[in-house]
Amino acid sequence: MRNVVTLVAFALATTATAQVSAAETALGIARTKAKVEDLRLDESYKLFINHMFNDYVGVEISHGKYGEYVDALESEETKFVATNLAAIGAIPLSENFSLFGKLGISEWKFEVDAAGPGNTSETGHDPVIGLGLDIRVGSAGFFKIEFEKLDTDEGDAESTNLGIGFRF
C-alpha cells in the first residue's frame, strides 16, 4: 500500500510539473539603437521581465533608457526614456525558436536640455508595438532580437533591440 501511495504522489507531482512547465518567467537586458523621427540616439539599454503563461501568451514590463543625442554644437542634449507594459503573442517555430509580437502601452519621457534657458520635457502614454525572434540557448538562456515602435507627441520612436537573459 505504501508503494501505491508513493507511486500516486509521484504521478501527481510529475503531472503538475508537466502542466506548468510551459509557464516561465524571464529576466534580461537589451542593447537598443533608437531614433525619434530623424534624430538618431546613441546606443543604450532596456531592462525587461516577462512571464509566459504558456507557449503562446504572456506579458512583459520593460524600462528603457533609449538613448541620448547631443547636437554638433553641443548646445542641446536630447534624452528619451520609456516604461512599457505589453501583452505578448508567440508562435513557436521549433523547440529553440519563437516569433513574437507585442502590443501594449508606454509611458514615455522626452527631455531636451539646452545650454541656455529653454529646457523642455514632455511625457505621455501611447501604444507600443513590437515584433521579434526569441532564440533559446541551453535550458535557461536566450537571445532576443526585436523591433519596437511607439508614436509619441515628438514623432515616431523606433528601436532595434538585441537582448540576452535567462528563464526561471
DSSP file (Angstrom, degrees, kcal/mol; ACC not computed):
  #  RESIDUE AA STRUCTURE BP1 BP2  ACC     N-H-->O    O-->H-N    N-H-->O    O-->H-N    TCO  KAPPA ALPHA  PHI   PSI    X-CA   Y-CA   Z-CA
    1    1 A M     >        0   0    0      0, 0.0     4,-2.2     0, 0.0     5,-0.2   0.000 360.0 360.0 360.0 -40.7    0.0    0.0    0.0
    2    2 A R  H  >  +     0   0    0      1,-0.2     4,-2.3     2,-0.2     5,-0.2   0.886 360.0  52.0 -61.0 -39.9    2.8    2.4    0.8
    3    3 A N  H  > S+     0   0    0      2,-0.2     4,-2.5     1,-0.2    -1,-0.2   0.864 108.0  51.7 -64.4 -36.7    4.3    1.8   -2.6
    4    4 A V  H  > S+     0   0    0      2,-0.2     4,-2.7     1,-0.2    -2,-0.2   0.922 110.3  48.0 -66.3 -44.1    1.0    2.6   -4.3
    5    5 A V  H  X S+     0   0    0     -4,-2.2     4,-2.7     2,-0.2    -2,-0.2   0.920 113.3  48.3 -62.6 -44.1    0.7    5.9   -2.3
    6    6 A T  H  X S+     0   0    0     -4,-2.3     4,-2.5     2,-0.2    -2,-0.2   0.918 112.6  48.6 -60.8 -44.7    4.3    6.8   -3.2
    7    7 A L  H  X S+     0   0    0     -4,-2.5     4,-2.4     2,-0.2    -2,-0.2   0.901 112.8  47.1 -63.8 -42.6    3.6    6.0   -6.9
    8    8 A V  H  X S+     0   0    0     -4,-2.7     4,-2.6     2,-0.2     5,-0.2   0.917 112.7  49.6 -65.5 -43.7    0.4    8.1   -6.9
    9    9 A A  H  X S+     0   0    0     -4,-2.7     4,-2.4     1,-0.2    -2,-0.2   0.914 112.4  48.0 -60.9 -43.6    2.1   11.0   -5.2
   10   10 A F  H  X S+     0   0    0     -4,-2.5     4,-2.5     2,-0.2    -2,-0.2   0.911 111.7  50.0 -62.8 -43.7    5.0   10.8   -7.8
   11   11 A A  H  X S+     0   0    0     -4,-2.4     4,-2.4     2,-0.2    -2,-0.2   0.911 112.3  47.1 -63.2 -43.2    2.5   10.6  -10.7
   12   12 A L  H  X S+     0   0    0     -4,-2.6     4,-2.7     2,-0.2    -2,-0.2   0.913 113.0  48.5 -65.4 -42.7    0.6   13.7   -9.4
   13   13 A A  H  X S+     0   0    0     -4,-2.4     4,-2.3     2,-0.2    -2,-0.2   0.914 113.0  47.7 -63.8 -42.7    3.8   15.7   -8.8
   14   14 A T  H  X S+     0   0    0     -4,-2.5     4,-2.5     2,-0.2    -2,-0.2   0.909 113.0  48.5 -64.9 -42.7    5.1   14.8  -12.3
   15   15 A T  H  X S+     0   0    0     -4,-2.4     4,-2.1     2,-0.2    -2,-0.2   0.922 111.7  49.0 -64.1 -44.6    1.7   15.7  -13.9
   16   16 A A  H  X S+     0   0    0     -4,-2.7     4,-1.4     1,-0.2    -2,-0.2   0.909 112.6  48.5 -62.3 -41.7    1.5   19.0  -12.0
   17   17 A T  H  X S+     0   0    0     -4,-2.3     4,-0.9     1,-0.2     3,-0.2   0.917 110.7  50.8 -64.3 -43.0    5.1   19.9  -13.1
   18   18 A A  H  < S+     0   0    0     -4,-2.5     4,-0.4     1,-0.2     3,-0.4   0.867 107.4  54.0 -63.3 -36.8    4.4   19.0  -16.7
   19   19 A Q  H  < S+     0   0    0     -4,-2.1     3,-0.3     1,-0.2    -1,-0.2   0.836 117.0  35.0 -70.0 -31.9    1.3   21.2  -16.8
   20   20 A V  H >< S+     0   0    0     -4,-1.4     3,-0.9    -3,-0.2    -1,-0.2   0.420  89.5  94.9-101.3   1.3    3.1   24.3  -15.6
   21   21 A S  T 3< S+     0   0    0     -4,-0.9    -1,-0.2    -3,-0.4    -2,-0.1   0.786  81.3  57.8 -65.8 -24.2    6.4   23.7  -17.3
   22   22 A A  T 3  S+     0   0    0     -4,-0.4     2,-0.4    -3,-0.3    -1,-0.3   0.781  90.8  84.3 -74.5 -25.7    5.3   25.8  -20.3
   23   23 A A    <   +     0   0    0     -3,-0.9     2,-0.3    30,-0.2    30,-0.2  -0.634  62.3 157.7 -77.0 129.9    4.8   28.8  -17.9
   24   24 A E  E     -A   52   0A   0     28,-1.8    28,-3.0    -2,-0.4     2,-0.4  -0.996  35.4-138.1-153.8 153.8    8.0   30.6  -17.3
   25   25 A T  E     -A   51   0A   0     -2,-0.3   143,-2.9    26,-0.2     2,-0.4  -0.903  20.5-163.7-113.1 142.1    9.4   34.0  -16.2
   26   26 A A  E     -AB  50 167A   0     24,-2.9    24,-2.3    -2,-0.4     2,-0.4  -0.958   7.8-167.3-129.8 146.4   12.4   35.6  -17.9
   27   27 A L  E     +AB  49 166A   0    139,-2.2   139,-2.1    -2,-0.4     2,-0.3  -0.994  26.3 140.0-130.5 135.5   14.6   38.5  -16.9
   28   28 A G  E     -AB  48 165A   0     20,-2.5    20,-2.3    -2,-0.4     2,-0.3  -0.963  40.3-123.1-163.1 179.3   17.0   40.2  -19.3
   29   29 A I  E     -AB  47 164A   0    135,-2.2   135,-2.4    -2,-0.3     2,-0.4  -0.984  21.8-160.5-134.8 143.9   18.7   43.2  -20.7
   30   30 A A  E     -AB  46 163A   0     16,-2.9    16,-2.0    -2,-0.3     2,-0.5  -0.968  17.0-133.3-128.8 143.4   18.8   44.5  -24.2
   31   31 A R  E     -AB  45 162A   0    131,-2.8   131,-2.3    -2,-0.4     2,-0.3  -0.823  33.7-157.0 -89.8 131.1   21.1   46.8  -26.1
   32   32 A T  E     -AB  44 161A   0     12,-1.9    12,-2.0    -2,-0.5     2,-0.4  -0.831  23.6-167.8-116.7 149.6   19.0   49.4  -28.0
   33   33 A K  E     + B   0 160A   0    127,-1.8   127,-2.2    -2,-0.3     2,-0.3  -0.958  29.5 175.2-130.1 113.4   19.5   51.5  -31.0
   34   34 A A  E     - B   0 159A   0     32,-0.5     7,-2.3    -2,-0.4     2,-0.3  -0.787  20.8-169.0-123.8 159.1   16.7   54.1  -31.3
   35   35 A K  E     -CB  40 158A   0    123,-2.3   123,-2.6    -2,-0.3     2,-0.5  -0.991  11.8-153.7-142.5 147.6   15.6   57.0  -33.4
   36   36 A V  E >  S-CB  39 157A   0      3,-2.4     3,-2.5    -2,-0.3     2,-0.2  -0.976  73.7 -48.5-120.9 113.8   12.9   59.6  -32.9
   37   37 A E  T 3  S-     0   0    0    119,-2.5   121,-0.1    -2,-0.5   118,-0.1  -0.461 125.7 -22.0  53.8-121.0   11.8   61.0  -36.3
   38   38 A D  T 3  S+     0   0    0     -2,-0.2     2,-0.8    -3,-0.1    -1,-0.3   0.390 115.0 105.4 -96.1   3.6   15.1   61.8  -37.9
   39   39 A L  E <   -C   36   0A   0     -3,-2.5    -3,-2.4    30,-0.0     2,-0.6  -0.758  58.9-155.4 -90.3 109.9   17.1   62.1  -34.7
   40   40 A R  E     -C   35   0A   0     -2,-0.8    -5,-0.2    -5,-0.2     2,-0.2  -0.759  11.3-151.4 -88.5 120.6   19.3   59.0  -34.2
   41   41 A L        -     0   0    0     -7,-2.3    -7,-0.3    -2,-0.6    28,-0.2  -0.533  22.3-100.8 -88.7 155.8   20.0   58.4  -30.5
   42   42 A D        -     0   0    0     26,-2.8    -8,-0.4    -2,-0.2    -1,-0.1  -0.233  53.4 -78.5 -68.9 166.5   23.2   56.8  -29.2
   43   43 A E        +     0   0    0    -10,-0.1   -10,-0.2    24,-0.1     2,-0.2  -0.362  64.2 153.1 -67.3 144.5   23.1   53.1  -28.2
   44   44 A S  E     -A   32   0A   0    -12,-2.0   -12,-1.9    22,-0.1     2,-0.3  -0.558  32.0 -92.6-147.8-149.4   21.6   52.4  -24.8
   45   45 A Y  E     -AD  31  65A   0     20,-1.2    20,-1.7   -14,-0.3     2,-0.3  -0.894  12.5-158.2-141.7 165.6   19.8   49.7  -22.8
   46   46 A K  E     -AD  30  64A   0    -16,-2.0   -16,-2.9    -2,-0.3     2,-0.4  -0.971  11.5-152.0-145.1 131.1   16.5   48.3  -21.8
   47   47 A L  E     +AD  29  63A   0     16,-2.8    16,-2.4    -2,-0.3     2,-0.3  -0.841  24.0 177.5 -99.7 141.1   15.7   46.0  -18.8
   48   48 A F  E     -AD  28  62A   0    -20,-2.3   -20,-2.5    -2,-0.4     2,-0.4  -0.991  23.2-170.8-145.7 153.4   12.8   43.7  -19.1
   49   49 A I  E     +AD  27  61A   0     12,-2.3    12,-2.5    -2,-0.3     2,-0.3  -0.990  18.1 177.1-137.6 134.0   10.9   40.9  -17.3
   50   50 A N  E     -AD  26  60A   0    -24,-2.3   -24,-2.9    -2,-0.4     2,-0.4  -0.950  18.9-152.1-136.1 159.6    8.2   38.8  -18.9
   51   51 A H  E     -AD  25  59A   0      8,-2.6     8,-2.1    -2,-0.3     2,-0.6  -0.986   7.0-156.8-131.9 122.5    6.1   35.9  -17.9
   52   52 A M  E     -AD  24  58A   0    -28,-3.0   -28,-1.8    -2,-0.4     6,-0.3  -0.882   2.3-163.7 -97.5 122.4    4.7   33.5  -20.5
   53   53 A F  S    S-     0   0    0      4,-2.2     2,-0.2    -2,-0.6   -30,-0.2   0.802  77.0 -21.0 -74.0 -30.0    1.6   31.7  -19.2
   54   54 A N  S    S-     0   0    0      3,-1.3   -30,-0.2   -32,-0.1    -1,-0.1  -0.813  93.2 -67.1-155.9-165.2    2.0   29.1  -21.9
   55   55 A D  S    S+     0   0    0     -2,-0.2     3,-0.1     1,-0.2   -32,-0.0   0.645 129.1  34.8 -69.9 -12.4    3.9   28.8  -25.2
   56   56 A Y  S    S+     0   0    0      1,-0.2    34,-2.6    33,-0.1     2,-0.4   0.690 110.7  48.0-117.6 -24.6    1.6   31.4  -26.9
   57   57 A V  E     + E   0  89A   0     32,-0.2    -4,-2.2    30,-0.0    -3,-1.3  -0.967  57.4 135.5-131.6 137.3    0.6   34.1  -24.4
   58   58 A G  E     -DE  52  88A   0     30,-2.1    30,-2.9    -2,-0.4     2,-0.3  -0.906  36.8-121.4-158.8-172.9    2.5   36.3  -22.0
   59   59 A V  E     -DE  51  87A   0     -8,-2.1    -8,-2.6    28,-0.3     2,-0.4  -0.987  19.7-164.8-142.3 147.4    3.0   39.7  -20.6
   60   60 A E  E     -DE  50  86A   0     26,-2.7    26,-2.8    -2,-0.3     2,-0.4  -0.996   8.8-167.4-138.3 141.6    6.1   41.9  -20.4
   61   61 A I  E     +DE  49  85A   0    -12,-2.5   -12,-2.3    -2,-0.4     2,-0.3  -0.991  20.6 171.8-122.3 137.4    7.2   45.0  -18.5
   62   62 A S  E     -DE  48  84A   0     22,-2.2    22,-2.4    -2,-0.4     2,-0.4  -0.975  23.2-157.9-143.4 155.6   10.3   46.9  -19.5
   63   63 A H  E     -DE  47  83A   0    -16,-2.4   -16,-2.8    -2,-0.3     2,-0.4  -0.988  20.5-176.2-134.6 125.8   12.1   50.1  -18.8
   64   64 A G  E     -DE  46  82A   0     18,-3.1    18,-2.2    -2,-0.4     2,-0.9  -0.967  32.1-154.5-129.6 139.1   14.5   51.6  -21.3
   65   65 A K  E     -DE  45  81A   0    -20,-1.7   -20,-1.2    -2,-0.4    16,-0.2  -0.895  26.6-168.0 -98.8  96.8   16.8   54.5  -21.5
   66   66 A Y  E     -     0   0A   0     14,-1.4   -32,-0.5    -2,-0.9     2,-0.2   0.439  42.1 -87.0 -78.5   1.4   16.6   54.6  -25.2
   67   67 A G  E     - E   0  80A   0     13,-0.5    13,-1.8   -22,-0.1     2,-0.3  -0.552  31.7-101.2 127.2 173.6   19.5   57.0  -25.7
   68   68 A E  E     - E   0  79A   0     11,-0.2   -26,-2.8    -2,-0.2     2,-0.4  -0.913  17.9-156.4-132.5 157.9   20.7   60.5  -25.9
   69   69 A Y  E     - E   0  78A   0      9,-2.2     9,-3.1    -2,-0.3     2,-0.5  -0.994   2.0-166.2-138.2 130.9   21.6   62.8  -28.7
   70   70 A V  E     - E   0  77A   0     -2,-0.4     7,-0.2     7,-0.2    -2,-0.0  -0.978  26.2-124.7-116.2 127.0   24.0   65.8  -28.4
   71   71 A D    >   -     0   0    0      5,-2.1     3,-2.1    -2,-0.5     5,-0.1  -0.148  30.9 -98.5 -68.0 167.9   23.8   68.3  -31.4
   72   72 A A  T 3  S+     0   0    0      1,-0.3    -1,-0.1     2,-0.1    -2,-0.0   0.790 125.6  47.2 -59.1 -31.6   27.0   69.1  -33.3
   73   73 A L  T 3  S-     0   0    0      3,-0.0    -1,-0.3     1,-0.0    -2,-0.1   0.442 105.9-128.6 -88.9  -0.3   27.5   72.4  -31.4
   74   74 A E  S <  S+     0   0    0     -3,-2.1    -2,-0.1     2,-0.2     3,-0.1   0.789  76.1 120.6  55.4  31.3   26.9   70.6  -28.0
   75   75 A S        +     0   0    0      1,-0.2    40,-2.6    39,-0.1     2,-0.4   0.539  69.6  39.1 -97.7  -8.8   24.3   73.2  -27.2
   76   76 A E  E     - F   0 114A   0     38,-0.2    -5,-2.1    -5,-0.1     2,-0.5  -0.990  60.8-165.7-147.2 132.9   21.4   70.8  -26.8
   77   77 A E  E     -EF  70 113A   0     36,-2.6    36,-3.3    -2,-0.4     2,-0.4  -0.978   9.5-161.3-120.8 128.6   21.1   67.3  -25.3
   78   78 A T  E     -EF  69 112A   0     -9,-3.1    -9,-2.2    -2,-0.5     2,-0.3  -0.912   7.9-174.3-111.9 133.8   18.0   65.1  -26.0
   79   79 A K  E     -EF  68 111A   0     32,-2.6    32,-2.5    -2,-0.4     2,-0.4  -0.961   5.8-167.8-128.0 145.4   17.1   62.1  -23.8
   80   80 A F  E     +EF  67 110A   0    -13,-1.8   -14,-1.4    -2,-0.3   -13,-0.5  -0.981  11.5 168.0-136.5 123.3   14.3   59.6  -24.3
   81   81 A V  E     +EF  65 109A   0     28,-2.3    28,-2.7    -2,-0.4     2,-0.3  -0.955   6.3 179.8-130.6 151.5   13.1   57.0  -21.7
   82   82 A A  E     -EF  64 108A   0    -18,-2.2   -18,-3.1    -2,-0.3     2,-0.5  -0.996  20.8-153.0-152.1 146.8   10.1   54.8  -21.6
   83   83 A T  E     -EF  63 107A   0     24,-2.5    24,-3.0    -2,-0.3     2,-0.3  -0.993  25.7-165.2-118.3 127.0    8.4   52.2  -19.5
   84   84 A N  E     -EF  62 106A   0    -22,-2.4   -22,-2.2    -2,-0.5     2,-0.4  -0.871  19.4-169.6-118.7 145.1    6.3   49.7  -21.3
   85   85 A L  E     +EF  61 105A   0     20,-2.4    20,-2.5    -2,-0.3     2,-0.3  -0.986  27.5 168.4-128.3 120.2    3.6   47.1  -20.4
   86   86 A A  E     -EF  60 104A   0    -26,-2.8   -26,-2.7    -2,-0.4     2,-0.3  -0.969  36.7-127.3-139.5 147.8    2.7   44.8  -23.2
   87   87 A A  E     -EF  59 103A   0     16,-2.7    16,-1.9    -2,-0.3     2,-0.4  -0.719  31.9-145.3 -84.4 143.4    0.8   41.6  -24.0
   88   88 A I  E     -EF  58 102A   0    -30,-2.9   -30,-2.1    -2,-0.3     2,-0.4  -0.933  14.6-170.0-115.7 134.6    2.9   39.0  -25.9
   89   89 A G  E     -EF  57 101A   0     12,-2.5    12,-2.6    -2,-0.4     2,-0.3  -0.995  16.2-170.0-118.7 127.5    1.7   36.6  -28.5
   90   90 A A  E     - F   0 100A   0    -34,-2.6    10,-0.2    -2,-0.4    -2,-0.0  -0.884  20.1-160.8-122.8 149.9    4.2   34.0  -29.6
   91   91 A I  E     - F   0  99A   0      8,-3.0     8,-2.3    -2,-0.3     2,-0.2  -0.934  22.6-140.0-125.3 105.0    4.4   31.4  -32.3
   92   92 A P  E     - F   0  98A   0      0, 0.0     6,-0.3     0, 0.0     3,-0.1  -0.484  18.9-177.3 -65.8 128.2    6.9   28.6  -31.6
   93   93 A L        -     0   0    0      4,-2.8     2,-0.3     1,-0.3     5,-0.2   0.754  69.4 -25.8 -93.3 -31.5    8.8   27.6  -34.8
   94   94 A S  S    S-     0   0    0      3,-1.9    -1,-0.3     0, 0.0     3,-0.1  -0.863  85.1 -71.5-159.9-170.5   10.8   24.8  -33.1
   95   95 A E  S    S+     0   0    0     -2,-0.3     3,-0.0     1,-0.2    41,-0.0   0.800 132.4  30.4 -65.5 -27.8   12.0   23.9  -29.6
   96   96 A N  S    S+     0   0    0      1,-0.1    40,-2.9    39,-0.1     2,-0.4   0.511 113.3  62.3-111.8  -6.7   14.5   26.7  -29.7
   97   97 A F  E     + G   0 135A   0     38,-0.2    -4,-2.8    -3,-0.1    -3,-1.9  -0.974  51.0 170.2-128.7 135.4   13.0   29.4  -31.9
   98   98 A S  E     -FG  92 134A   0     36,-2.0    36,-3.1    -2,-0.4     2,-0.3  -0.998  23.1-143.8-140.1 137.7    9.8   31.5  -31.5
   99   99 A L  E     -FG  91 133A   0     -8,-2.3    -8,-3.0    -2,-0.3     2,-0.3  -0.761  28.8-173.5 -89.0 146.0    8.4   34.5  -33.3
  100  100 A F  E     -FG  90 132A   0     32,-2.2    32,-2.3    -2,-0.3     2,-0.3  -0.986  18.5-161.0-142.4 155.0    6.6   37.0  -31.1
  101  101 A G  E     -FG  89 131A   0    -12,-2.6   -12,-2.5    -2,-0.3     2,-0.4  -0.951  11.0-157.4-127.8 152.0    4.5   40.1  -31.3
  102  102 A K  E     +FG  88 130A   0     28,-2.7    28,-1.9    -2,-0.3     2,-0.4  -0.977  11.3 178.8-131.8 144.3    3.8   42.7  -28.6
  103  103 A L  E     +FG  87 129A   0    -16,-1.9   -16,-2.7    -2,-0.4     2,-0.2  -0.965  30.8 111.5-143.6 126.2    1.1   45.2  -28.1
  104  104 A G  E     -FG  86 128A   0     24,-2.5    24,-2.0    -2,-0.4     2,-0.4  -0.816  57.5 -70.7-164.0-157.6    0.8   47.4  -25.1
  105  105 A I  E     -FG  85 127A   0    -20,-2.5   -20,-2.4    22,-0.3     2,-0.4  -0.935  33.2-156.4-123.2 143.3    1.0   50.9  -23.5
  106  106 A S  E     -FG  84 126A   0     20,-2.9    20,-2.0    -2,-0.4     2,-0.6  -0.964   9.9-156.4-123.3 136.6    4.1   53.0  -23.0
  107  107 A E  E     -FG  83 125A   0    -24,-3.0   -24,-2.5    -2,-0.4     2,-0.3  -0.963  32.9-179.9-105.9 115.3    4.7   55.8  -20.5
  108  108 A W  E     -FG  82 124A   0     16,-2.3    16,-1.7    -2,-0.6     2,-0.4  -0.769  24.2-158.5-121.8 160.3    7.5   57.9  -22.0
  109  109 A K  E     -FG  81 123A   0    -28,-2.7   -28,-2.3    -2,-0.3     2,-0.5  -0.992   4.4-169.3-139.6 130.2    9.5   61.0  -21.3
  110  110 A F  E     -FG  80 122A   0     12,-3.1    12,-2.7    -2,-0.4     2,-0.4  -0.981  12.1-174.2-121.5 119.2   11.3   63.1  -23.8
  111  111 A E  E     -FG  79 121A   0    -32,-2.5   -32,-2.6    -2,-0.5     2,-0.5  -0.925  14.2-167.3-120.0 140.0   13.7   65.8  -22.4
  112  112 A V  E     -FG  78 120A   0      8,-2.9     8,-2.2    -2,-0.4     2,-0.7  -0.975   7.1-166.1-124.1 115.5   15.7   68.5  -24.2
  113  113 A D  E     -F   77   0A   0    -36,-3.3   -36,-2.6    -2,-0.5     2,-0.2  -0.899  10.8-164.1-102.9 111.3   18.4   70.2  -22.1
  114  114 A A  E     -F   76   0A   0     -2,-0.7   -38,-0.2     2,-0.3     5,-0.1  -0.598  29.0-120.1 -93.5 156.4   19.6   73.4  -23.8
  115  115 A A  S    S+     0   0    0    -40,-2.6   -39,-0.1    -2,-0.2    -1,-0.1   0.845 100.2  23.7 -63.7 -34.3   22.8   75.2  -22.9
  116  116 A G  S    S-     0   0    0      1,-0.3    -2,-0.3   -41,-0.3     3,-0.2  -0.155 118.0 -41.5-108.6-154.4   20.8   78.3  -22.0
  117  117 A P  S    S+     0   0    0      0, 0.0    -1,-0.3     0, 0.0    -2,-0.1  -0.304  99.7  76.2 -68.6 160.2   17.2   78.8  -21.0
  118  118 A G        +     0   0    0      1,-0.2     2,-0.1    -3,-0.1    -3,-0.1   0.653  50.4 165.1 112.1  19.8   14.6   76.8  -22.7
  119  119 A N        -     0   0    0     -3,-0.2     2,-0.3    -5,-0.1    -1,-0.2  -0.452  18.2-166.3 -64.7 140.0   14.8   73.3  -21.3
  120  120 A T  E     -G  112   0A   0     -8,-2.2    -8,-2.9    -2,-0.1     2,-0.3  -0.939  15.5-174.2-130.5 153.8   11.8   71.3  -22.2
  121  121 A S  E     -G  111   0A   0     -2,-0.3     2,-0.4   -10,-0.2   -10,-0.2  -0.973   3.9-175.6-146.6 130.0   10.3   68.0  -21.0
  122  122 A E  E     -G  110   0A   0    -12,-2.7   -12,-3.1    -2,-0.3     2,-0.3  -0.973   1.7-173.8-127.0 144.1    7.3   66.1  -22.4
  123  123 A T  E     +G  109   0A   0     -2,-0.4     2,-0.3   -14,-0.2   -14,-0.2  -0.906  12.2 155.3-129.6 160.7    5.6   63.0  -21.1
  124  124 A G  E     -G  108   0A   0    -16,-1.7   -16,-2.3    -2,-0.3     2,-0.4  -0.990  37.5-119.8-170.5 172.8    2.9   60.9  -22.5
  125  125 A H  E     +G  107   0A   0     -2,-0.3   -18,-0.2   -18,-0.2    -2,-0.0  -0.994  42.6 153.9-126.6 121.4    1.1   57.5  -22.7
  126  126 A D  E     -G  106   0A   0    -20,-2.0   -20,-2.9    -2,-0.4    26,-0.1  -0.961  45.8 -85.4-145.5 160.5    0.9   55.9  -26.1
  127  127 A P  E     -G  105   0A   0      0, 0.0    24,-0.9     0, 0.0     2,-0.4  -0.344  37.6-160.3 -65.9 147.9    0.5   52.5  -27.7
  128  128 A V  E     -GH 104 150A   0    -24,-2.0   -24,-2.5    22,-0.2     2,-0.3  -0.990   6.5-171.8-128.3 140.1    3.7   50.4  -28.3
  129  129 A I  E     +GH 103 149A   0     20,-2.3    20,-2.6    -2,-0.4     2,-0.3  -0.924   6.1 178.5-127.4 155.6    4.0   47.5  -30.8
  130  130 A G  E     -GH 102 148A   0    -28,-1.9   -28,-2.7    -2,-0.3     2,-0.3  -0.996  15.6-164.6-156.0 154.5    6.9   45.1  -31.3
  131  131 A L  E     +GH 101 147A   0     16,-2.2    16,-2.9    -2,-0.3     2,-0.3  -0.984  27.5 142.3-135.8 146.0    7.9   42.1  -33.3
  132  132 A G  E     -GH 100 146A   0    -32,-2.3   -32,-2.2    -2,-0.3     2,-0.4  -0.975  42.4-107.9-167.6-178.0   10.8   39.8  -32.7
  133  133 A L  E     -GH  99 145A   0     12,-2.7    12,-2.5    -2,-0.3     2,-0.5  -0.997  21.5-155.2-129.0 129.7   12.6   36.4  -32.5
  134  134 A D  E     -GH  98 144A   0    -36,-3.1   -36,-2.0    -2,-0.4     2,-0.5  -0.923   9.4-167.1-107.0 127.4   13.4   34.5  -29.3
  135  135 A I  E     -GH  97 143A   0      8,-3.0     8,-2.5    -2,-0.5   -38,-0.2  -0.954  12.5-142.5-120.2 113.4   16.3   32.1  -29.5
  136  136 A R  E     - H   0 142A   0    -40,-2.9     2,-0.4    -2,-0.5     6,-0.3  -0.502  12.6-168.1 -73.5 140.4   16.7   29.6  -26.7
  137  137 A V  E  >  - H   0 141A   0      4,-2.9     4,-1.3    -2,-0.2     3,-0.4  -0.939  60.2 -35.8-130.1 107.8   20.3   28.8  -25.6
  138  138 A G  T  4 S-     0   0    0     -2,-0.4    -1,-0.1     1,-0.2     0, 0.0  -0.333 103.4 -47.6  72.2-160.5   20.5   25.8  -23.3
  139  139 A S  T  4 S+     0   0    0      1,-0.1    -1,-0.2    -3,-0.1    27,-0.0   0.763 136.1  13.7 -82.4 -24.4   17.8   25.1  -20.7
  140  140 A A  T  4 S+     0   0    0     -3,-0.4    27,-2.7    26,-0.1    -2,-0.2   0.593 104.3  88.1-127.0 -16.8   17.6   28.7  -19.3
  141  141 A G  E  <  +HI 137 166A   0     -4,-1.3    -4,-2.9    25,-0.2     2,-0.3  -0.441  46.0 172.5 -88.9 160.5   19.4   31.1  -21.5
  142  142 A F  E     -HI 136 165A   0     23,-1.7    23,-1.9    -6,-0.3     2,-0.3  -0.988  25.2-143.2-159.0 157.1   18.0   33.1  -24.5
  143  143 A F  E     -HI 135 164A   0     -8,-2.5    -8,-3.0    -2,-0.3     2,-0.4  -0.908  20.0-160.8-114.1 149.5   18.8   35.8  -27.0
  144  144 A K  E     -HI 134 163A   0     19,-2.3    19,-3.7    -2,-0.3     2,-0.5  -0.992   9.4-172.4-137.2 127.4   16.1   38.1  -28.2
  145  145 A I  E     +HI 133 162A   0    -12,-2.5   -12,-2.7    -2,-0.4     2,-0.3  -0.982  24.3 161.1-116.7 126.2   16.0   40.3  -31.4
  146  146 A E  E     -HI 132 161A   0     15,-2.4    15,-2.9    -2,-0.5     2,-0.4  -0.980  34.8-147.1-148.1 158.7   13.2   42.7  -31.6
  147  147 A F  E     -HI 131 160A   0    -16,-2.9   -16,-2.2    -2,-0.3     2,-0.3  -0.992  22.3-172.1-122.2 131.4   11.9   45.9  -33.3
  148  148 A E  E     -HI 130 159A   0     11,-2.6    11,-2.3    -2,-0.4     2,-0.4  -0.941   5.9-165.6-125.3 148.3    9.6   48.2  -31.3
  149  149 A K  E     +HI 129 158A   0    -20,-2.6   -20,-2.3    -2,-0.3     2,-0.4  -1.000   6.5 178.6-136.6 137.5    7.6   51.3  -32.5
  150  150 A L  E     -HI 128 157A   0      7,-2.7     7,-3.7    -2,-0.4     2,-0.8  -1.000  21.7-142.8-137.8 131.2    6.0   54.0  -30.3
  151  151 A D  E     + I   0 156A   0    -24,-0.9     5,-0.2    -2,-0.4     2,-0.2  -0.845  31.8 175.4 -99.0 103.7    4.1   57.0  -31.6
  152  152 A T  E >   - I   0 155A   0      3,-2.1     3,-1.2    -2,-0.8   -28,-0.0  -0.472  48.0-103.1-100.4 173.8    4.9   59.9  -29.3
  153  153 A D  T 3  S+     0   0    0      1,-0.2     3,-0.1    -2,-0.2    -1,-0.1   0.765 124.6  55.6 -64.2 -25.1    3.9   63.6  -29.4
  154  154 A E  T 3  S-     0   0    0      1,-0.4    -1,-0.2   -32,-0.0     2,-0.2   0.517 125.6 -91.2 -84.8  -6.5    7.5   64.2  -30.6
  155  155 A G  E <   - I   0 152A   0     -3,-1.2    -3,-2.1  -118,-0.1    -1,-0.4  -0.712  69.2 -22.1 124.2-176.6    7.0   61.8  -33.5
  156  156 A D  E     - I   0 151A   0     -2,-0.2  -119,-2.5    -5,-0.2     2,-0.5  -0.481  53.3-158.8 -69.3 131.4    7.6   58.1  -34.2
  157  157 A A  E     -BI  36 150A   0     -7,-3.7    -7,-2.7  -121,-0.2     2,-0.4  -0.967  14.4-179.5-110.7 124.1   10.1   56.4  -31.9
  158  158 A E  E     -BI  35 149A   0   -123,-2.6  -123,-2.3    -2,-0.5     2,-0.4  -0.958   3.5-176.1-124.9 141.7   11.6   53.2  -33.2
  159  159 A S  E     -BI  34 148A   0    -11,-2.3   -11,-2.6    -2,-0.4     2,-0.5  -0.997  18.6-153.2-139.3 145.1   14.1   50.9  -31.6
  160  160 A T  E     -BI  33 147A   0   -127,-2.2  -127,-1.8    -2,-0.4     2,-0.4  -0.976  26.2-165.8-111.4 126.6   16.0   47.8  -32.6
  161  161 A N  E     -BI  32 146A   0    -15,-2.9   -15,-2.4    -2,-0.5     2,-0.5  -0.929  20.2-167.6-124.1 138.0   16.9   45.7  -29.6
  162  162 A L  E     -BI  31 145A   0   -131,-2.3  -131,-2.8    -2,-0.4     2,-0.3  -0.976  26.6-178.6-120.9 114.3   19.3   42.8  -29.1
  163  163 A G  E     -BI  30 144A   0    -19,-3.7   -19,-2.3    -2,-0.5     2,-0.3  -0.743  20.8-167.0-120.0 161.6   18.8   41.2  -25.7
  164  164 A I  E     +BI  29 143A   0   -135,-2.4  -135,-2.2    -2,-0.3     2,-0.3  -0.984  26.5 133.1-139.9 146.8   20.1   38.4  -23.6
  165  165 A G  E     -BI  28 142A   0    -23,-1.9   -23,-1.7    -2,-0.3     2,-0.3  -0.953  39.9-106.7-170.6-171.1   18.6   36.8  -20.5
  166  166 A F  E     -BI  27 141A   0   -139,-2.1  -139,-2.2    -2,-0.3     2,-0.3  -0.974  19.6-134.1-139.6 154.4   17.6   33.8  -18.5
  167  167 A R  E      B   26   0A   0    -27,-2.7  -141,-0.2    -2,-0.3  -143,-0.0  -0.816 360.0 360.0-106.4 145.3   14.4   32.0  -17.7
  168  168 A F              0   0    0   -143,-2.9  -142,-0.2    -2,-0.3    -1,-0.1   0.307 360.0 360.0-142.0 360.0   13.4   30.7  -14.3
